[in-house]
Amino acid sequence: MLKYIRNIKRSKISFIINLIGLTSGLACILLIYLWVKDELEHDKFHKADTHLFQMMTSRMVNGEFQTDSYTAMPMVNIFSESFPEIKNSVSITESYSMNKLTVNENDITSRGIYADKDFFEFFTFDLLAGSRESLLGDKYNIVLTEELAIKLFGTIKDVVGKSIKFDEKDQFVISGVIDNIPSNSSIQFDFVIPLSLYEEHSGIELTWGENVVSGYFLVQEGTTTTQLNSKMLKWLEEEGVDISKTRIFTRRFSDGYLYGNYENGIQQGGRIDYVRLFIIIGIVILLIACINFISLSTAVASDRLKEIGIKKVLGVKRKSIIIQLLGESTLLALVSFFISLLLVFLFLPSFNEIAGKQMTLNFSYDLILPFLLIVLVTGVLSGIYPAIYVSSFKPAAILSNNVSGVGGKEWVRKGLVIVQFTTSIILVVFTIVVYYQFSMIQNRNLGYDKDNVLYFEMDGEVIKRREAFLSELRRIPGVTKASSVFIFKEGLLGNDMVTNDINWPTKSPDETFLIEYRVVNYDFIEVLGMEMIEGRSFSEEFTSPNNDVYEVLLNETAVKSMGLENPVGQKINIWGGDKIIVGIVKDFSESIYDGNVKPMVFMHLINRGFGAFNTITVKLDNSFEVARTIKDIESYYSQFNPNFPFNYKFLDQDYQSLYAAERKLSILSKYFAILAILISCLGLYGLTAFTINKRRREIGVRKVMGSSGFQIMILLFKDVSKLVLVSLFLGIPICYLLAQNWLENFSVRIDLEPWFFVVSGGLFFVLMIIASGFQVVRTLSISPSIVLRNEA
């Protein structure tokens, strides 16, 4: 240990640089390890995880399969009854609106789910109060989360059996209280009520024609998705279903989070791509730190040669020397590890905020063992080459000062530096590409105006007197348009309600056509600023006197897919009733991932039990003070609907939330790229210091012989510049391929402009020059007489 400390004193710069580099690299990889671990454990806390399957449906739309988890409840039930591999099934669906829960005078607005009575046998949410066997045993039972129970009652003690008023009409009895839903659960809710109430509350019948539930199966031990899917496909064929257009399959429920992307019915990655990416980034950053260690250790090898020579003369075996040197590198890695733990502890709250996680640093065996393994690998990886190299010299050559190539083989050290620079360049360029991709997404023309549009759900008197409410709402200063719409699930975007019950005169009898639909009121098209390219929008001026004929709008894609010519004025049949096409809406996009815009129909006041609408949409005039306008809307809402709270959202915020994961990727990759550059700069600083120290005599002689400072600077920068140029030559093509592959995930994407690579390379080159320039300038400022006297 004392010898190790003496070695540190002899090579302070290399020790400090190695310590900072390894500490930074280990802290980075530990943070990434926590993030990856959290991602991989998503939805896996359910006890039935290995036997819990989710039902999926792929439907042919416009020549491609579109896959989602929504199906008809009878389909879930019939599969459960038909296959002995399935022990049980449950169906769940989201509440189509926020619900008001009232206890005495305490009103809380929250969102829940509708579920079959066996829901809690499938999904393991810790029960804090009540009996698991009877949680949803009665039609008007309700299960609350701990957070909601405390909001309503101030406690969870003795709340089981108490009543709650639901949406000012139903009375529910609390049958249980569960722990708050963990953040790593895909199913999020505040309460659960029986699925049998869904039809009554929403007006949507849970029949074959309505794909509004998600189905889950609890399967027998040893059952695989491949086996079950094969039997389902065979069953569909036997029932006469055209499997070239409709397919039913299952996946393990916990796989849905990481493997949620499907292209043309085939699973094509998902968040697992980000997991793999960050694993690679963590390894790359740690590798850069290890390369620093290797480069500096071989560069300062001459400081250890005399010690090694004496040990060999005294009979110490080469194997013992290698073990000693590896022990020193592992000890440094261990010291770096403890410092990195402190850094992780300090920065974890900020990292959680950026990543949107709730990770903690728990020192359990499944955390400590991988960490120690990482430390061991880091120590060995960093020290193995320097140990083998230094121990290879013959003692006679060492003690007679007849050693050539001390400081390591030049090509090895340069090769390591090139690898280090290349990986750093790739991270820099990729970060710039990610940044501009998401800047483009946030600012591109979607075909509608998402700015200054707020929406809120209808409750109480607003439902009963909707048109009167809208009429007065439009009079508020700052409100330019107001309308209403039916939303199937939370959020104005991505409410993909689909029907195949649509016909038109030229449709082929055996053709299955799926079309998305929106049920909207007057002025909805105008609220969102959509463009009419033919005909007109919905208007009270043109309301049909015939109550059996309703007006519809189609988007451009629907017109093309249906093969309609001169569509305005034609009739189509939806759900057995004639609808007249009054206008064509220009295509718009709700998602950056869908390669094709889907066919869509907007319907006005379809009388199918929707009640009417459930959401108010408002377009605000940004020339007014928006905050003031919102306050006036809230005041009016409170007067009109005093028993309900006013909760609103902005459409542009919804749009941003759709791609929150990608924005976090952008932010994190930026920080990781900066860290990689800093570690590389540290290594270059140390190598430059060592190189200049070895050439101090040469520099002094050149200055005495009349060489200018600029000439000497160019000489010293030449080697560094060569390494950077080679790294750019290798890194830019690799980064181009990686970036191109990543951009293929987006239907709308930026072009990889040449200036991305030129600017990135130039920036990296300047940083490298700055990192080594400090040492060069410092050396040039020393008088040559002092240099030559010290070197004599």
Long-range contacts (C-beta under 8 A, 24 or more apart in sequence): 3-307, 4-328, 4-331, 7-303, 7-304, 7-328, 10-303, 11-300, 11-303, 13-686, 13-689, 13-690, 14-296, 14-297, 14-299, 14-300, 14-686, 14-690, 15-332, 17-292, 17-296, 17-682, 17-683, 17-685, 17-686, 18-292, 18-293, 18-296, 18-297, 18-332, 18-382, 19-332, 19-335, 19-336, 19-339, 20-679, 20-682, 21-288, 21-289, 21-292, 21-293, 21-679, 21-682, 21-683, 22-289, 22-290, 22-293, 22-332, 22-333, 22-336, 22-378, 22-382, 23-336, 23-339, 23-340, 23-343, 24-285, 24-289, 24-340, 24-675, 24-678, 24-679, 25-285, 25-286, 25-288, 25-289, 25-290, 25-378, 25-679, 26-286, 26-289, 26-333, 26-336, 26-337, 26-340, 26-374, 26-375, 26-378, 27-340, 27-343, 27-344, 27-347, 28-282, 28-285, 28-286, 28-672, 28-675, 29-282, 29-283, 29-285, 29-286, 29-374, 30-340, 30-341, 30-344, 30-371, 30-374, 31-344, 31-347, 31-348, 31-351, 32-278, 32-279, 32-281, 32-282, 33-282, 33-370, 33-371, 33-374, 34-344, 34-348, 34-359, 34-361, 35-278, 35-351, 35-355, 35-357, 35-359, 36-275, 36-278, 36-279, 37-367, 38-184, 38-357, 38-359, 39-257, 39-258, 39-271, 39-274, 39-275, 40-258, 40-275, 41-184, 42-184, 42-185, 42-186, 42-254, 42-257, 42-258, 43-184, 43-185, 43-186, 43-253, 43-254, 43-256, 43-257, 44-254, 45-124, 45-182, 45-184, 45-185, 46-122, 46-123, 46-124, 46-253, 46-254, 47-124, 48-121, 48-122, 48-123, 48-124, 48-218, 49-252, 49-253, 49-254, 50-252, 51-87, 51-218, 51-219, 51-220, 51-221, 51-223, 52-122, 52-123, 52-216, 52-217, 52-218, 52-219, 52-252, 52-253, 52-254, 53-216, 53-217, 53-218, 53-219, 53-225, 53-228, 53-250, 53-251, 53-252, 53-253, 54-214, 54-215, 54-216, 54-217, 54-250, 54-251, 54-252, 54-253, 54-256, 55-79, 55-214, 55-215, 55-216, 55-217, 55-248, 55-249, 55-250, 56-248, 56-249, 56-250, 56-251, 57-211, 57-246, 57-247, 57-248, 58-246, 58-247, 58-249, 58-262, 58-265, 59-245, 59-246, 59-498, 59-500, 59-512, 59-514, 60-244, 60-245, 60-246, 60-512, 60-514, 61-514, 61-598, 61-599, 62-557, 62-561, 62-596, 62-598, 62-599, 64-264, 64-265, 64-596, 65-247, 65-262, 65-264, 65-265, 65-266, 66-265, 66-514, 66-598, 67-262, 67-265, 68-496, 69-214, 69-256, 70-211, 70-212, 70-213, 70-214, 71-211, 71-213, 71-214, 71-215, 71-248, 72-206, 72-207, 72-208, 72-209, 72-210, 72-211, 72-212, 72-213, 73-195, 73-206, 73-207, 73-213, 73-215, 74-206, 74-207, 74-208, 75-208, 75-215, 75-248, 76-213, 76-215, 79-215, 79-217, 79-232, 79-235, 79-248, 80-217, 82-235, 83-228, 83-231, 83-232, 83-235, 84-220, 85-219, 85-220, 85-223, 85-227, 85-228, 85-231, 86-217, 86-218, 86-219, 86-220, 86-228, 87-217, 87-218, 87-219, 87-220, 88-118, 88-121, 88-122, 88-217, 88-218, 89-116, 89-215, 89-216, 89-217, 89-218, 90-115, 90-116, 90-118, 90-119, 90-121, 90-122, 90-215, 90-216, 91-115, 91-116, 91-195, 91-206, 91-213, 91-214, 91-215, 91-216, 92-116, 92-119, 92-187, 92-195, 92-213, 92-214, 92-216, 93-195, 93-198, 93-212, 93-213, 93-214, 94-489, 94-490, 95-201, 96-201, 96-202, 96-204, 96-487, 96-488, 96-489, 96-614, 97-457, 97-458, 97-487, 97-614, 97-615, 98-457, 98-459, 98-647, 99-166, 99-167, 99-191, 100-166, 100-167, 100-168, 100-459, 100-460, 100-643, 100-644, 100-645, 101-148, 101-152, 101-164, 101-165, 101-166, 101-191, 102-164, 102-165, 102-166, 102-168, 103-152, 103-153, 103-162, 103-164, 103-165, 106-151, 106-152, 107-643, 107-644, 107-645, 108-148, 108-151, 108-152, 109-459, 109-644, 109-645, 109-647, 110-148, 110-190, 110-191, 111-189, 111-190, 111-490, 112-189, 112-190, 112-191, 112-192, 112-193, 113-187, 113-189, 113-191, 113-192, 113-193, 114-192, 114-193, 114-194, 114-195, 114-197, 114-198, 114-201, 115-192, 115-193, 115-194, 115-195, 116-194, 116-195, 117-194, 119-192, 120-178, 121-218, 122-216, 122-218, 123-187, 125-178, 125-179, 125-181, 126-178, 126-179, 127-176, 127-177, 127-178, 127-179, 128-156, 128-177, 128-178, 128-179, 129-156, 129-157, 129-159, 129-160, 129-176, 129-177, 130-160, 130-174, 130-175, 130-176, 130-177, 131-175, 131-176, 132-176, 134-175, 135-175, 135-176, 135-192, 136-175, 136-192, 136-193, 136-194, 137-175, 138-173, 138-175, 138-194, 139-194, 139-196, 139-197, 140-170, 140-171, 140-172, 140-173, 140-194, 140-197, 141-172, 141-173, 141-174, 141-175, 141-193, 141-194, 142-166, 142-172, 142-173, 142-174, 142-175, 142-191, 142-192, 142-193, 143-174, 143-175, 143-176, 143-177, 143-178, 143-191, 143-192, 143-193, 144-174, 144-176, 144-177, 144-178, 144-190, 144-191, 145-177, 145-178, 145-179, 145-180, 145-181, 145-189, 145-190, 145-191, 146-177, 146-178, 146-179, 146-180, 147-180, 147-190, 148-190, 148-191, 149-174, 149-177, 166-193, 167-201, 167-459, 168-460, 168-643, 170-197, 183-357, 183-358, 186-256, 186-257, 202-609, 203-608, 203-609, 203-610, 203-611, 204-609, 204-610, 205-609, 209-499, 209-501, 211-498, 212-488, 216-253, 217-250, 225-249, 225-250, 225-251, 225-252, 242-512, 245-512, 246-512, 261-593, 261-745, 271-661, 273-745, 274-661, 274-665, 277-665, 278-668, 281-427, 281-669, 281-672, 284-423, 284-427, 284-676, 285-672, 285-675, 285-676, 285-679, 286-374, 286-378, 287-419, 287-420, 287-423, 288-420, 288-423, 288-424, 288-676, 288-679, 288-680, 288-683, 289-378, 289-382, 289-679, 290-378, 290-381, 290-382, 291-416, 291-417, 291-419, 291-420, 291-683, 292-420, 292-679, 292-680, 292-682, 292-683, 292-686, 293-329, 293-332, 293-382, 293-383, 293-386, 294-382, 294-385, 294-386, 294-413, 294-416, 295-408, 295-413, 295-416, 295-417, 295-420, 295-683, 295-686, 295-687, 296-683, 296-686, 296-687, 296-690, 297-329, 297-382, 297-383, 297-386, 297-390, 298-385, 298-386, 298-389, 298-390, 298-407, 298-408, 298-409, 298-412, 298-413, 299-407, 299-408, 299-413, 299-686, 299-687, 299-690, 299-691, 300-407, 300-690, 301-386, 301-389, 301-390, 301-406, 301-407, 301-408, 302-403, 302-406, 302-407, 304-390, 305-390, 305-393, 305-398, 305-403, 305-406, 306-398, 306-399, 308-390, 308-391, 308-393, 308-395, 308-398, 309-393, 309-395, 309-398, 309-399, 310-395, 310-399, 312-394, 312-395, 312-398, 313-395, 313-399, 318-391, 318-392, 321-387, 321-390, 321-391, 322-387, 322-388, 322-391, 325-383, 325-386, 325-387, 325-390, 325-391, 326-379, 326-380, 326-383, 326-384, 326-387, 328-383, 329-379, 329-380, 329-382, 329-383, 329-386, 329-387, 330-375, 330-376, 330-379, 330-380, 330-383, 331-379, 332-379, 332-382, 333-375, 333-376, 333-378, 333-379, 333-382, 334-375, 334-379, 336-378, 337-371, 337-374, 337-375, 354-664, 354-667, 354-668, 354-671, 355-664, 355-668, 356-660, 356-664, 385-412, 407-690, 407-694, 413-687, 414-723, 417-683, 417-684, 417-687, 417-723, 418-723, 418-726, 418-727, 418-730, 420-680, 420-683, 421-680, 421-723, 421-724, 421-727, 421-731, 421-764, 421-768, 422-727, 422-730, 422-731, 422-734, 423-676, 423-731, 424-673, 424-676, 424-677, 424-680, 424-727, 424-731, 424-764, 425-727, 425-728, 425-731, 425-732, 425-735, 425-760, 425-761, 425-764, 426-731, 426-734, 426-735, 426-738, 427-669, 427-672, 427-673, 427-676, 427-677, 428-673, 428-676, 428-677, 428-760, 428-763, 428-764, 429-731, 429-732, 429-735, 429-739, 429-756, 429-757, 429-760, 430-669, 430-673, 430-735, 430-738, 430-739, 430-742, 431-666, 431-669, 431-670, 431-673, 432-756, 432-759, 432-760, 433-735, 433-739, 433-742, 433-743, 433-750, 433-752, 433-756, 434-665, 434-666, 434-669, 434-670, 434-742, 435-666, 435-670, 436-750, 436-756, 437-743, 437-746, 437-749, 437-750, 438-659, 438-662, 438-663, 438-666, 440-748, 440-749, 440-750, 441-592, 441-659, 441-746, 441-748, 442-656, 444-748, 446-588, 446-589, 446-590, 447-530, 447-531, 447-586, 447-587, 447-588, 447-589, 448-528, 448-529, 448-530, 448-588, 449-528, 449-529, 450-528, 450-651, 450-652, 450-655, 451-622, 451-651, 451-652, 452-619, 452-620, 452-621, 452-622, 452-626, 452-650, 453-492, 453-527, 453-528, 453-617, 453-618, 453-619, 453-620, 453-650, 453-651, 453-652, 454-617, 454-618, 454-620, 454-630, 454-648, 454-649, 454-650, 454-651, 455-492, 455-615, 455-616, 455-617, 455-618, 455-648, 455-649, 455-651, 456-615, 456-616, 456-637, 456-646, 456-647, 456-648, 456-649, 457-487, 457-614, 457-615, 457-616, 457-647, 458-484, 458-613, 458-614, 458-615, 458-616, 459-641, 459-644, 460-641, 460-643, 460-644, 461-640, 461-641, 462-616, 462-637, 462-640, 462-641, 462-644, 463-611, 463-612, 463-614, 466-612, 466-613, 469-616, 469-640, 470-521, 470-616, 472-636, 472-640, 473-616, 473-618, 473-633, 473-636, 476-629, 476-632, 476-633, 476-636, 477-624, 477-629, 477-632, 478-620, 478-621, 478-624, 478-625, 478-626, 478-628, 478-629, 478-632, 479-618, 479-619, 479-620, 479-621, 479-629, 479-633, 480-619, 480-620, 480-621, 481-523, 481-526, 481-527, 481-618, 481-619, 482-523, 482-527, 482-616, 482-617, 482-618, 482-619, 483-520, 483-521, 483-522, 483-523, 483-524, 483-526, 483-527, 483-616, 483-617, 484-520, 484-521, 484-524, 484-612, 484-613, 484-614, 484-615, 484-616, 484-617, 485-518, 485-519, 485-520, 485-521, 485-524, 485-613, 485-614, 485-615, 485-617, 486-518, 486-519, 486-520, 486-610, 486-612, 486-613, 486-614, 486-615, 487-614, 487-615, 491-649, 491-654, 492-615, 492-617, 492-649, 492-651, 492-654, 493-590, 493-651, 493-654, 493-655, 493-658, 494-590, 494-591, 494-658, 496-598, 499-574, 499-575, 501-574, 501-575, 501-576, 502-572, 502-573, 502-574, 502-601, 503-572, 503-573, 503-574, 504-562, 504-564, 504-570, 504-571, 504-572, 504-573, 506-562, 506-563, 506-564, 507-562, 513-561, 513-562, 513-599, 514-599, 515-558, 515-598, 515-599, 515-600, 515-601, 516-598, 516-599, 516-600, 516-601, 517-574, 517-600, 517-601, 517-602, 517-603, 518-600, 518-601, 518-602, 518-603, 519-603, 519-604, 519-605, 519-606, 519-610, 519-613, 520-602, 520-603, 520-604, 520-613, 521-604, 521-605, 521-612, 521-613, 522-604, 524-602, 524-617, 525-553, 525-585, 525-602, 526-619, 527-617, 527-618, 527-619, 528-617, 528-619, 528-651, 529-619, 530-585, 530-586, 530-588, 531-585, 531-586, 532-583, 532-584, 532-585, 532-586, 533-584, 533-585, 533-586, 534-567, 534-568, 534-583, 534-584, 535-568, 535-581, 535-582, 535-583, 535-584, 536-582, 536-583, 537-582, 537-583, 538-582, 538-602, 538-604, 542-582, 544-580, 548-577, 548-578, 549-577, 549-578, 549-579, 549-580, 550-577, 550-579, 550-580, 550-603, 550-604, 550-605, 550-606, 551-579, 551-580, 551-582, 551-603, 551-604, 552-579, 552-580, 552-581, 552-582, 552-601, 552-602, 552-603, 552-604, 553-581, 553-582, 553-583, 553-584, 553-585, 553-601, 553-602, 554-581, 554-584, 554-585, 554-599, 554-600, 554-601, 554-602, 555-584, 555-585, 555-586, 555-587, 555-588, 555-597, 555-599, 555-600, 555-601, 556-584, 556-585, 556-586, 556-587, 556-597, 557-587, 557-596, 557-597, 557-598, 557-599, 557-600, 558-599, 558-600, 558-601, 559-584, 561-599, 562-599, 574-601, 574-603, 574-606, 575-606, 575-608, 579-603, 589-747, 589-748, 591-658, 591-747, 592-659, 592-746, 592-747, 592-748, 593-745, 593-746, 593-747, 594-747, 595-747, 596-747, 677-764, 677-767, 680-768, 680-771, 681-767, 681-768, 681-770, 681-771, 682-771, 684-720, 684-768, 684-771, 684-772, 685-771, 685-772, 685-774, 685-775, 688-716, 688-720, 688-771, 688-772, 688-775, 688-776, 689-775, 691-716, 691-719, 692-716, 692-775, 692-776, 692-779, 696-779, 696-787, 696-790, 696-791, 697-787, 697-788, 697-791, 699-779, 699-780, 699-784, 699-787, 700-784, 700-785, 700-787, 700-788, 700-791, 701-784, 701-788, 703-784, 704-784, 704-788, 709-780, 712-780, 713-776, 713-777, 713-780, 716-772, 716-776, 717-769, 717-772, 717-773, 717-776, 720-768, 720-769, 720-772, 721-765, 724-764, 724-765, 724-768, 727-764, 728-761, 728-764, 728-765, 732-757, 732-761
